[in-house]
Amino acid sequence: CLNEAENIGRWVDHARESIAQLAIRGEVVVADNGSTDGSQQVAHAHGARVVTVDEPGYGAAIRGGVAASSGRYIIMGDADESYDFAEIPPILERLRVGDDLVMGNRFAGGIEKGAMPWSHRWIGNPVLSMTGRIFFSSRVRDFHCGLRGFSVDAFRRMRLNTTGMEFASEIVVKASLASMRIKIGRASCRE
């Protein structure tokens, strides 16, 4: 989370609703990466456990959140409320049967108008994902989808190092290189 006070309350509520509907023991951890707009207080007020991650960057925030979690599985989503947490059940189901990494695919699940810049949708993400598939023998079609799940054990085995947005690719690359079980699902992306 970085300055998402406008969205974080609904995001936490949706995540908690999914946990309740699944009737599982779970927690919502918000890894705050330096918000100055009160995101931390909003997230806490809605029932999340807020973890402060001082090192800047997307990857640093994810790693900090995973380190602070107490779960066996992590299902992550961007704090801007761009993903639908109603899509959590199939991700959890795949993790329970032994998949190490479950990736969403916005190109299969649907991208609402305005949810992704034109250059990312038609050039950047497709080219980077295709490059990853070619060089790392990966089947993942959307390397940068922010809705994904993984076991904590697999996450540790990946030995992830990056701190910025390159983390999104690093997790797919290292899972592919380690011949981990990767499942590709669907993810819808909204504005």
C-alpha positions, 0 to 999 in steps of 0.5 A, a space after each residue: 500500500 502506498 497512499 491508497 486511503 481512498 480505496 484501502 477500506 473497501 479493499 480490506 472489507 472485500 478481502 475479509 468478506 472472501 475469508 469469511 465466505 471461505 470459512 477459513 482462518 485468515 488475516 488481511 495484512 497491509 504492507 504499508 510502504 510509506 503512505 502519508 495520506 492516512 492509509 494505515 489508519 483506514 486499513 487498521 480501522 477496517 480490520 487489517 493488520 498493518 505492517 510498516 515496510 521502510 524500504 521503498 518499492 513494490 517488491 520490498 513491500 511484498 517481501 515485508 508483508 510476507 515476512 510478517 504474515 502467519 499464514 501457510 498461503 499468501 494471496 496478494 492483490 494491489 491495494 488500489 482495489 483493482 482486483 476482485 477478491 471474489 476470485 480468491 477461492 480458485 487460487 486457494 484451491 490450487 494452492 491446497 492441491 500443491 501448486 506453488 504459484 497461482 498467477 492471475 491473467 487479466 487478458 483472460 479475465 477481463 480488463 475494464 476500460 481505463 483500468 490499464 494504460 493503452 501502452 501497457 495493455 497492448 505493448 509493454 505487458 504483452 512484450 515483457 510476458 512473451 519475453 519471459 515465456 521465451 527465455 524462461 520456458 514459462 507458461 505465464 501469459 500475464 507476468 505483471 498481474 497483481 493478483 497471485 497466490 503462493 505458498 510461503 514455502 515456495 516463496 522462501 525457496 525462490 529467494 527473491 531479491 528485487 525491491 521495485 516493480 521488477 519483483 512481479 517478473 522475478 517471482 515468475 522467473 524464479 518459480 519457472 527456473 526452479 520448475 515449481 508448479 505454476 497454475 495460471 488462472 483468471 483475474 479481472 482488472 477494474 479501474 
